[in-house]
Amino acid sequence: MRVIRADEMGMCFGVKDALHAARSVPDPVQVTIHGELVHNPSVITQLREAGFQQSPEHHRRAPARTPLALITAHGVSNVERRRLAAAHTGLIDTTCPLVSRVHDAALALQTEGRHVLLIGTPGHVEVRGIVGDLVHCDVVADASEVKGYGHQRLGVVCQTTMPPEVVADVCARIRRDNPRADIRVIDTVCQPTRLRQRALLELVRQVHAVVVVGGRGSNNTRRLLQLCHDQRMPALQVESADDLAPAWFGDARTVGLTAGTSTLDETINEVQRALEQIETGQPTGPPAGRAASA
């Protein structure tokens, strides 16, 4: 099988910096990671084996067990940061600066007296951190959830990994449903997300199917998968080469490969080597078949 890699894929600088910070800790047994450092089972296993403690991703308020706490790249609210500082003797902060930018933008809009709308996935750790310091806000997953908000001044920000097309649709609906409101939008989709999604759209023009490598709990990985489905491109999400099912590919001769921002380079390379060993039929003509597959 021929494999074509997306021009932009895999770990972003924020995740790389967070991993570097964790791997630079001299005594991991003294550190509790506040949630999952990255949404990648292999990395989580490696960190646990190194000696790190870890708070459950969705139940982070467990009693302090170590002197130090590590804040992940997804960030936390200022309220949560103060709670951690009181519970631990020190903090290791690996918050991605692009996530911090969303926090700052949301607080600035609130200071202007605006009701804040956050375009993002409800319950996601990044979203929870952003809304944690806001007096009032609404989280909007897509355009279908927009309504008239009854506020004269609205401010809009977005989770860093939201697809730009979704953001544009939501903003258009907000303006339509709130015609008298003074609306200020700060586009906080991060550049790595834009580049990876743009590269995937280029990739689907060249292949018969796509493999997306990344953790099942990774929001940006799921967004890449959904983007394939939106383009009616058969796509398979895997966490490792072990998840590949040769029969799934049928006669697909050329397969695209992309990966979420928490995926290790070695995992991507292992998946590519495994794909190249799969024998498939030899279809003719341009890439065919746009039926979405899970």
C-alpha positions in Angstrom: 0.0 0.0 0.0 1.2 3.5 -0.8 1.1 5.9 2.1 1.0 9.7 1.7 1.6 11.7 4.9 -0.1 15.1 5.5 2.3 18.0 5.3 1.3 19.1 8.8 0.6 16.5 11.4 1.4 15.2 14.9 2.6 16.9 18.0 2.4 20.7 18.2 4.9 22.8 20.1 2.6 23.2 23.1 2.5 19.4 23.6 6.2 19.0 22.9 7.0 21.6 25.5 4.7 20.0 28.1 6.4 16.6 27.5 9.8 18.1 27.7 8.9 19.8 31.0 7.7 16.5 32.4 10.6 14.5 31.2 13.0 17.1 32.8 11.5 16.6 36.3 14.4 15.2 38.4 12.2 13.2 40.8 8.8 12.3 39.2 7.5 10.6 42.4 7.3 14.1 43.9 4.8 15.3 41.2 1.1 14.8 40.6 0.0 15.6 37.0 -3.3 17.5 37.2 -5.3 15.4 34.8 -3.8 13.8 31.6 -0.7 15.6 30.4 -1.8 14.6 26.9 -4.7 12.6 25.6 -2.5 9.7 24.6 -2.6 6.3 26.4 1.0 5.4 25.6 2.4 8.7 27.0 0.2 8.3 30.1 1.6 4.8 30.6 5.2 6.1 30.2 4.6 8.9 32.7 3.1 6.5 35.2 6.0 4.1 34.8 8.4 7.0 35.4 6.8 7.5 38.8 4.4 10.4 38.3 1.1 10.4 40.2 -1.9 11.5 38.1 -5.3 13.0 39.0 -8.2 11.5 37.0 -9.0 13.7 34.0 -12.6 14.3 35.1 -12.2 14.1 38.8 -9.3 16.4 39.6 -10.2 17.5 43.1 -8.6 14.5 44.9 -6.5 15.4 48.0 -2.9 16.4 47.3 -0.5 13.4 47.4 2.8 15.0 46.4 4.6 18.2 47.1 4.5 19.4 43.5 1.6 19.6 40.9 2.0 19.8 37.2 -0.6 21.8 35.2 -1.1 20.4 31.7 -0.9 22.1 28.4 -4.7 22.4 28.5 -4.5 24.9 31.3 -6.7 25.6 34.3 -8.7 28.5 35.6 -7.1 31.0 37.9 -9.5 29.7 40.6 -8.1 26.2 40.2 -4.5 27.4 40.0 -5.0 29.1 43.4 -6.5 25.9 44.8 -3.5 23.9 43.6 -1.0 26.4 44.9 -2.6 26.0 48.4 -2.5 22.2 48.2 1.0 21.8 46.9 4.4 23.4 47.8 5.1 24.2 44.1 3.5 24.2 40.6 5.0 23.2 37.3 3.0 25.1 34.7 3.0 23.7 31.1 0.0 25.6 29.9 0.2 26.2 26.2 0.6 29.9 25.5 -2.1 29.7 22.8 -4.5 28.4 25.5 -3.5 31.2 27.8 -4.4 33.6 25.0 -8.0 32.3 25.0 -8.2 32.8 28.8 -6.9 36.4 28.5 -9.3 37.1 25.6 -12.3 35.8 27.5 -11.5 37.8 30.6 -10.9 40.9 28.5 -14.4 40.5 26.9 -16.0 40.1 30.3 -14.2 43.2 31.5 -15.8 45.1 28.6 -19.2 44.1 30.0 -19.9 41.5 27.4 -21.7 38.2 27.9 -19.1 35.7 26.7 -19.8 32.9 24.3 -17.2 30.1 24.0 -17.3 28.0 20.9 -16.0 24.6 22.0 -16.7 21.2 23.2 -18.7 21.3 26.5 -16.9 19.5 29.3 -13.5 19.4 27.6 -10.7 20.2 30.0 -9.6 23.3 28.0 -13.1 24.6 28.0 -13.6 24.0 31.7 -10.4 26.0 32.4 -11.6 28.9 30.3 -15.1 29.2 31.7 -13.9 28.7 35.3 -13.0 32.4 35.8 -16.1 33.8 34.0 -19.0 35.1 35.9 -21.5 34.1 33.2 -21.0 32.5 29.8 -22.5 30.1 27.3 -20.5 27.2 25.6 -21.7 26.6 22.1 -20.6 23.4 20.3 -22.0 24.3 16.8 -24.4 26.6 15.0 -27.5 24.6 15.9 -27.0 25.5 19.6 -27.0 29.3 19.0 -30.0 31.3 20.3 -30.9 34.9 21.1 -29.0 35.6 24.3 -30.8 38.8 25.4 -27.6 40.7 26.0 -26.8 44.0 24.4 -23.1 43.2 24.3 -21.7 39.8 23.3 -18.1 38.6 23.2 -17.0 35.4 21.3 -13.9 33.3 21.7 -13.2 29.7 20.7 -11.4 26.6 22.0 -8.1 26.4 20.3 -8.8 23.1 18.4 -12.2 24.1 16.8 -12.4 23.8 13.0 -12.4 27.3 11.5 -15.4 26.4 9.4 -17.4 25.6 12.5 -16.3 28.9 14.1 -17.4 30.8 11.0 -20.8 29.1 11.0 -21.4 29.8 14.7 -20.4 33.4 14.4 -22.8 33.9 11.4 -25.6 32.4 13.4 -24.9 34.5 16.5 -25.1 37.6 14.3 -28.3 36.4 12.7 -30.0 35.5 16.0 -28.8 38.6 17.9 -29.2 41.4 15.3 -29.3 44.3 17.8 -26.3 43.1 19.9 -22.9 44.7 19.8 -20.8 41.6 19.0 -17.0 41.4 19.3 -15.3 38.2 18.1 -11.7 37.2 19.0 -10.7 34.3 16.8 -8.6 32.1 19.1 -8.2 28.9 17.0 -4.6 28.1 17.2 -2.3 28.1 14.1 -1.2 24.4 14.5 -4.9 23.4 14.3 -5.4 25.5 11.2 -2.3 24.0 9.5 -3.2 20.4 10.3 -6.8 20.8 9.1 -5.7 22.6 6.0 -3.1 19.9 5.2 -5.8 17.2 5.7 -8.1 18.9 3.2 -5.2 18.8 0.7 -4.5 15.2 1.5 -8.0 13.8 0.9 -7.7 14.9 -2.8 -4.9 12.4 -3.3 -6.0 9.3 -1.5 -8.7 6.6 -1.3 -8.9 6.5 2.5 -7.3 8.2 5.5 -5.9 6.8 8.8 -5.9 9.3 11.7 -3.6 8.4 14.5 -4.4 9.7 18.0 -5.9 9.0 21.4 -9.7 8.3 21.6 -9.9 11.1 24.2 -8.2 13.6 22.0 -10.5 16.4 20.9 -8.3 17.6 18.0 -7.9 14.0 16.7 -11.7 13.5 16.7 -11.9 16.8 14.8 -9.6 15.5 12.1 -11.7 12.3 11.8 -14.9 14.4 11.5 -13.3 16.5 8.8 -12.6 13.4 6.8 -16.3 12.4 7.2 -17.4 15.9 6.2 -15.5 15.4 3.0 -17.1 12.0 2.5 -13.7 10.3 2.8 -13.5 6.9 4.4 -11.4 7.3 7.6 -10.2 5.1 10.4 -8.9 6.4 13.8 -6.3 4.3 15.5 -4.2 4.7 18.7 -1.4 2.4 17.4 -0.5 0.0 14.6 -2.2 -2.7 16.6 -5.6 -1.1 15.8 -5.2 -1.4 12.1 -7.6 -3.9 10.4 -6.3 -4.8 6.9 -9.7 -5.9 5.7 -11.1 -2.4 6.3 -9.0 -1.0 3.5 -10.6 -3.2 0.8 -9.1 -2.1 -2.6 -7.7 1.2 -1.4 -4.3 1.4 -3.0 -3.3 4.9 -1.7 -3.9 5.9 1.9 -3.4 9.2 3.6 -1.9 9.5 7.1 -2.4 12.2 9.6 -2.2 12.4 13.4 -3.5 14.5 16.4 -1.3 16.9 18.3 -0.7 14.5 21.1 0.6 11.6 19.0 4.2 10.5 19.3 6.4 10.5 16.2 7.4 6.9 16.8 3.7 5.9 16.9 3.1 7.6 13.6 6.1 5.9 12.0 5.0 2.5 13.3 1.5 3.0 11.8 3.1 4.0 8.5 5.3 0.9 8.4 2.3 -1.3 9.2 0.2 0.3 6.5 3.0 -0.2 3.9 2.9 -3.9 4.6 -0.8 -4.2 3.9 -1.5 -5.7 0.4 -4.6 -4.3 -1.3 -6.2 -4.4 -4.8 -5.2 -2.1 -7.6 -8.1 0.3 -8.4 -7.8 2.5 -11.4 -8.6 6.1 -12.0 -8.7 9.0 -9.4 -9.4 8.4 -5.7 -12.9 7.0 -5.5 -15.4 6.5 -2.7 -16.3 9.3 -0.4 -18.6 7.4 2.0 -17.7 8.1 5.5 -16.6 5.3 7.7 -16.0 5.2 11.5 
